[in-house]
């Protein structure tokens, strides 16, 4: 098959990134974690104590920011920030930054440039509806709030990070609300996307299901 794009959308904690990474490896295509891009810029704003309502300063900061992917690492201004962008502080604030029009416009521009002339898989909130509306394959990955909170809780505990489960669950509910109701490119399932509920499935079952769907729809 010629160069193709795979769009993976869904709410926080549904397993999008894990699924996209594995599929990228199996198909030998490039994986782009758009959520990590928003997290990276959120990290920069937090580190510099920039008010999320100060659009003028945010625009100036955007102009002086570089975000890139190399060798499965995300770089912010030339520095690897894989771990720093995964803290609960950044997780709780990233949706507030992602809904800023100027931020979305700049990062979407970068994402589309990366997707030109190569086969890629990209995950986020608005890939199939906004970033890559003409993607050859579209999937909407979801799971119950309880399941998503449990996964995130286990991930943090395994890293030695102590957190209250109910607070984590409420943060996810809040983030879902912000992502789904923002005026610019809200989280929603594209009409032509295949929905996959991962609540009662293990990762291998989900990967197999998605690859089977892709084989049915195109010659991969």
Secondary structure as UniProt FT lines:
FT   STRAND          5..9
FT   TURN            12..13
FT   HELIX           16..27
FT   STRAND          30..33
FT   HELIX           34..47
FT   TURN            48..49
FT   TURN            52..53
FT   HELIX           55..63
FT   STRAND          67..70
FT   TURN            71..72
FT   STRAND          73..76
FT   TURN            77..78
FT   STRAND          79..80
FT   TURN            82..83
FT   HELIX           84..86
FT   HELIX           88..98
FT   HELIX           101..115
FT   TURN            116..117
FT   STRAND          120..124
FT   HELIX           127..131
FT   TURN            132..134
FT   STRAND          137..142
FT   HELIX           145..158
FT   TURN            159..160
FT   HELIX           165..181
FT   TURN            191..192
FT   STRAND          194..197
FT   TURN            199..200
FT   HELIX           203..217
//
